[in-house]
Amino acid sequence: MRKFIIKHWLKVSLAAILFTLYWTTPKTSGDWAAWVQAIGVIGSISIAIGLSQDQRRQQVEAELRSRWRRLAVVQAIVDDALGLIDMSCSALRDQSSASEYAHSYSLAEARDVHETMKAVPVLDLQAYEAAAGFMRVRRSLERTINLVDDIALGRLALEDDGGYRRCMQRISEIVGQAENGRADIASVTQRAWREVESLVSAGAPRA
């Protein structure tokens, strides 16, 4: 669409110049100075418009690239969180070894990632879908930490079937919430990159 608009604008500009040349070609030698000046003004205006459009395209591309970079960083943090969630939930599904895992596993890394996520300015993501997805993953990681803590501190006993069922229910909710958040973040990040590619392919110079 942008290529069509640019080509259309160039055709219109060329037609205007040719029309001006045809109808304003000086008939006497005394008209030459005014004619040359008029053509120069038209040329200057056309160049100025072209430069303005090019600068605007570059500005838009820079803004889109900056947004995509922010989303890419957030995506990396989310991937770390999802890895920790998956590792813990997978280990806790085994009733015979879940308690041992909860007592031996250090939550330091998970807590560090959670603190990092809390420090991310969610509003800077500039998309509700991305912000909502990020918050889902953050809450899922927090719930994973709480689940491991509950088992390690004896608040949730896995030795009986009732406690194990409650654990599995919590794991199911955590995994579902995390997966929904992952999908939202990935969708926005991919869409942001496609916007950059679309602008570049339409003729904007690469940064």
C-alpha positions as CSV (number, residue, x, y, z in Angstrom):
1,M,0.0,0.0,0.0
2,R,2.8,2.4,0.9
3,K,4.6,1.6,-2.3
4,F,1.5,2.4,-4.3
5,I,1.1,5.7,-2.5
6,I,4.7,6.7,-3.1
7,K,4.5,5.7,-6.8
8,H,1.2,7.6,-7.2
9,W,2.7,10.7,-5.6
10,L,5.7,10.6,-7.9
11,K,3.5,10.3,-11.0
12,V,1.4,13.2,-9.9
13,S,4.5,15.3,-9.2
14,L,6.0,14.5,-12.6
15,A,2.7,15.2,-14.4
16,A,2.5,18.6,-12.6
17,I,6.0,19.5,-13.7
18,L,5.4,18.4,-17.3
19,F,2.1,20.4,-17.4
20,T,3.9,23.4,-16.0
21,L,6.7,23.1,-18.6
22,Y,4.2,22.8,-21.4
23,W,2.0,25.7,-20.5
24,T,4.6,28.1,-19.1
25,T,7.4,27.7,-21.6
26,P,8.5,31.3,-22.2
27,K,7.4,32.7,-25.6
28,T,9.8,35.6,-25.5
29,S,13.3,36.0,-24.2
30,G,12.1,38.3,-21.4
31,D,10.1,35.6,-19.8
32,W,13.0,33.2,-19.3
33,A,14.1,34.5,-15.9
34,A,10.6,34.2,-14.4
35,W,10.1,30.8,-16.0
36,V,13.3,29.4,-14.6
37,Q,12.5,30.8,-11.1
38,A,9.1,29.2,-11.2
39,I,10.5,25.8,-12.2
40,G,13.1,26.1,-9.5
41,V,10.4,26.8,-6.8
42,I,8.4,23.8,-8.0
43,G,11.4,21.5,-7.9
44,S,12.4,22.7,-4.4
45,I,8.9,22.1,-3.1
46,S,8.9,18.6,-4.6
47,I,12.3,17.8,-3.1
48,A,11.2,19.2,0.3
49,I,8.0,17.0,0.3
50,G,10.0,13.9,-0.6
51,L,12.6,14.5,2.1
52,S,9.9,15.2,4.7
53,Q,8.2,11.9,3.8
54,D,11.5,10.0,3.9
55,Q,12.3,11.5,7.4
56,R,8.9,10.6,8.6
57,R,9.3,7.0,7.4
58,Q,12.7,6.8,9.2
59,Q,11.2,8.2,12.4
60,V,8.3,5.6,12.3
61,E,10.7,2.8,11.6
62,A,13.0,3.9,14.6
63,E,9.9,3.9,16.9
64,L,8.8,0.5,15.7
65,R,12.3,-1.0,16.1
66,S,12.5,0.5,19.6
67,R,9.2,-1.0,20.6
68,W,10.2,-4.4,19.2
69,R,13.4,-4.4,21.1
70,R,11.6,-3.7,24.4
71,L,9.2,-6.5,23.6
72,A,12.1,-8.8,22.8
73,V,13.7,-8.1,26.2
74,V,10.4,-8.8,27.9
75,Q,10.1,-12.0,25.9
76,A,13.5,-13.2,27.1
77,I,12.5,-12.6,30.7
78,V,9.2,-14.4,30.2
79,D,11.0,-17.4,28.6
80,D,13.2,-17.6,31.8
81,A,10.1,-17.6,34.0
82,L,8.4,-20.2,31.8
83,G,11.4,-22.4,32.0
84,L,11.4,-22.3,35.8
85,I,7.7,-22.9,36.0
86,D,7.9,-25.9,33.7
87,M,10.8,-27.4,35.6
88,S,9.1,-27.1,39.0
89,C,5.6,-28.2,37.8
90,S,7.1,-31.2,36.0
91,A,9.0,-32.3,39.2
92,L,6.0,-31.8,41.4
93,R,3.8,-34.0,39.3
94,D,5.7,-37.1,40.5
95,Q,4.0,-37.9,43.9
96,S,6.9,-40.1,45.0
97,S,9.6,-37.4,44.7
98,A,7.7,-34.1,44.8
99,S,8.3,-33.5,48.5
100,E,12.0,-34.3,48.2
101,Y,12.2,-31.8,45.3
102,A,10.4,-29.1,47.2
103,H,12.7,-29.5,50.2
104,S,15.9,-29.6,48.1
105,Y,15.2,-27.1,45.4
106,S,16.5,-23.5,45.9
107,L,13.9,-20.9,44.9
108,A,16.6,-18.2,44.7
109,E,16.7,-18.0,40.9
110,A,12.9,-18.1,40.7
111,R,12.6,-15.3,43.2
112,D,15.2,-13.3,41.3
113,V,13.3,-13.6,38.1
114,H,10.1,-12.7,39.8
115,E,11.7,-9.6,41.3
116,T,13.0,-8.7,37.8
117,M,9.5,-9.1,36.4
118,K,8.0,-6.8,39.1
119,A,10.5,-4.1,38.1
120,V,9.4,-4.1,34.4
121,P,7.3,-1.1,33.6
122,V,4.3,-2.9,32.1
123,L,2.7,0.3,30.7
124,D,5.8,0.7,28.5
125,L,4.7,-2.4,26.5
126,Q,2.1,-0.2,24.8
127,A,-0.3,-3.1,24.2
128,Y,-2.9,-4.5,26.5
129,E,-2.4,-8.0,25.1
130,A,1.3,-7.8,25.9
131,A,0.8,-6.3,29.4
132,A,-1.9,-8.9,30.3
133,G,0.2,-11.8,29.0
134,F,3.2,-10.6,31.0
135,M,1.2,-10.2,34.2
136,R,-0.2,-13.8,33.7
137,V,3.3,-15.2,33.5
138,R,4.4,-13.2,36.5
139,R,1.5,-14.4,38.6
140,S,2.1,-18.0,37.4
141,L,5.7,-17.8,38.6
142,E,4.6,-16.4,41.9
143,R,2.1,-19.2,42.3
144,T,4.8,-21.7,41.5
145,I,7.1,-20.3,44.2
146,N,4.2,-20.4,46.7
147,L,3.4,-24.0,45.8
148,V,7.0,-25.1,46.3
149,D,7.0,-23.2,49.6
150,D,3.8,-24.7,50.8
151,I,5.1,-28.2,50.2
152,A,8.5,-27.6,51.7
153,L,7.0,-26.0,54.8
154,G,4.4,-28.7,55.3
155,R,1.4,-26.6,54.5
156,L,0.5,-29.0,51.7
157,A,1.1,-32.7,52.4
158,L,1.6,-34.8,49.3
159,E,1.6,-38.1,51.1
160,D,-2.2,-38.3,51.1
161,D,-4.2,-38.4,47.9
162,G,-6.2,-35.3,48.9
163,G,-3.1,-33.1,49.2
164,Y,-1.7,-34.5,46.0
165,R,-4.9,-33.8,44.1
166,R,-4.9,-30.2,45.4
167,C,-1.3,-29.9,44.2
168,M,-2.2,-31.2,40.8
169,Q,-5.1,-28.8,40.6
170,R,-2.8,-25.9,41.4
171,I,-0.2,-27.0,38.8
172,S,-2.9,-27.3,36.2
173,E,-4.0,-23.7,36.9
174,I,-0.5,-22.4,36.9
175,V,0.5,-24.1,33.6
176,G,-2.7,-22.9,31.9
177,Q,-2.2,-19.3,33.0
178,A,1.5,-19.4,32.0
179,E,0.7,-20.8,28.6
180,N,-2.0,-18.1,27.9
181,G,0.5,-15.4,28.9
182,R,3.2,-16.9,26.8
183,A,0.9,-16.9,23.7
184,D,-0.1,-13.3,24.3
185,I,3.5,-12.0,24.6
186,A,4.7,-14.1,21.6
187,S,1.8,-12.8,19.4
188,V,2.5,-9.1,20.2
189,T,6.3,-9.5,19.7
190,Q,5.8,-11.2,16.3
191,R,3.3,-8.6,15.2
192,A,5.7,-5.8,16.2
193,W,8.5,-7.3,14.1
194,R,6.1,-7.8,11.1
195,E,5.3,-4.1,11.3
196,V,9.0,-3.3,11.1
197,E,9.5,-5.6,8.1
198,S,6.4,-4.2,6.4
199,L,7.7,-0.6,6.7
200,V,11.2,-1.6,5.5
201,S,9.9,-3.5,2.5
202,A,7.7,-0.5,1.6
203,G,10.8,1.5,1.0
204,A,12.0,2.9,4.3
205,P,15.8,2.7,4.7
206,R,17.1,0.3,7.3
207,A,18.5,1.7,10.5
